[in-house]
Amino acid sequence: MCTSRIIQIRDALVFDPTSPPDDDEFDETLEDMRDGCKMHGKINEKTMKIIRPGDFQKLQSFGEDAAEMDIGNVFLEFVSLGDANEVMTKLHARKYDGRFLKYVSFPEDKFFEMIVPL
C-alpha cells in the first residue's frame, strides 16, 4: 500500500565504488525508471532524481533520515496518491538488469527537504 505520492526505487542502479561514476549510466537508469513507471501513473518529471555519489555524501548530513538511501536509488514524484499506488501495484515484482526492484513510499516532506535540492 502506498502512503505517499513519492516512490523510492531501491537498487535501480548498483554502483561499484571501485569504478569511476558513469553519468550516462545514471541518466539511462533514471530514464528507464521514468519510462517504466509513467505507463501506470503521471510523474512530475521536474523533480525526479537518482542518487549519485556526490549526492550521497550530502545526504549523510541528515543522519538517520538518510539511512534508507543509497547511490543508485531513484525518487519519483507522482501527481496523485492514486498514480503512485497504481505504480507500486503494477510493478511490485519488476526485474531490471537481472534483479528485482524494491518500490517503497517515501515521505513527501523529506523528499522536498532532502532530495529535490540535490
C-alpha positions in Angstrom: 0.0 0.0 0.0 1.3 3.4 -1.0 1.3 6.1 1.7 2.8 9.0 -0.3 3.0 10.4 -3.8 6.7 9.8 -3.7 8.2 6.4 -4.6 11.7 5.4 -3.9 13.0 2.7 -6.2 15.9 0.9 -4.4 18.7 -0.8 -6.2 17.7 0.7 -9.6 21.4 1.0 -10.2 24.1 -1.0 -8.4 27.1 1.3 -8.0 30.6 0.0 -7.9 32.7 2.4 -5.7 35.9 1.0 -7.2 35.0 2.3 -10.7 34.6 6.0 -11.7 31.0 7.1 -11.8 29.4 6.9 -15.3 27.0 9.8 -15.7 25.4 8.2 -18.8 24.6 5.1 -16.7 22.9 7.2 -14.0 21.0 9.1 -16.6 19.9 6.0 -18.5 18.8 4.3 -15.3 16.7 7.3 -14.3 15.1 7.4 -17.8 14.4 3.7 -17.7 12.6 4.0 -14.3 10.6 7.0 -15.5 9.6 5.2 -18.7 8.6 2.1 -16.9 6.5 3.9 -14.3 4.9 6.6 -16.4 2.8 3.9 -18.2 1.0 3.4 -14.9 0.9 6.9 -13.4 1.6 10.5 -14.2 5.0 11.7 -13.0 6.3 15.2 -12.2 9.4 14.9 -14.3 10.9 18.1 -13.0 11.6 16.5 -9.5 12.7 13.0 -10.5 16.1 12.2 -9.1 18.7 9.4 -8.9 21.2 9.5 -6.1 24.7 10.0 -7.4 28.0 9.6 -5.4 28.3 13.4 -4.7 24.6 13.5 -3.6 25.1 10.6 -1.2 27.8 12.5 0.6 25.4 15.4 1.0 22.6 13.2 2.3 24.8 11.8 5.1 24.5 15.1 6.9 20.8 14.2 7.5 21.9 11.3 9.8 19.3 8.6 10.3 16.9 10.2 7.9 19.3 9.1 5.1 19.7 5.6 6.4 17.4 4.0 3.7 19.0 5.9 0.8 21.9 4.7 -1.3 23.7 5.6 -4.5 21.6 4.5 -7.5 18.2 4.9 -5.7 15.6 6.7 -7.8 12.9 9.0 -6.5 9.8 9.8 -8.5 7.0 12.2 -7.5 3.6 11.3 -8.8 0.7 13.7 -9.4 -1.6 11.8 -7.1 -1.5 9.1 -4.4 -3.6 7.0 -6.8 -1.0 7.2 -9.5 1.8 6.2 -7.0 -0.3 3.4 -5.7 -1.0 2.1 -9.2 2.7 2.0 -10.0 3.5 0.1 -6.8 0.7 -2.4 -7.5 1.6 -3.0 -11.1 5.4 -3.0 -10.8 6.0 -4.7 -7.4 7.7 -7.7 -9.0 9.5 -5.9 -11.8 13.0 -7.0 -12.7 15.6 -4.6 -14.0 19.1 -5.6 -15.1 18.6 -9.1 -13.7 17.4 -8.1 -10.2 14.1 -7.3 -8.6 13.5 -3.7 -7.8 12.0 -2.6 -4.5 9.4 0.2 -4.6 8.6 1.9 -1.3 6.7 5.0 -0.3 8.9 8.0 0.7 7.7 10.8 2.9 6.9 13.9 0.9 8.4 16.4 3.5 11.7 14.5 3.4 11.6 14.4 -0.4 11.3 18.1 -0.7 13.8 18.8 2.0 16.5 16.3 1.2 16.1 15.0 -2.4 14.8 17.8 -4.6 17.6 20.3 -3.7 20.3 17.8 -4.9 
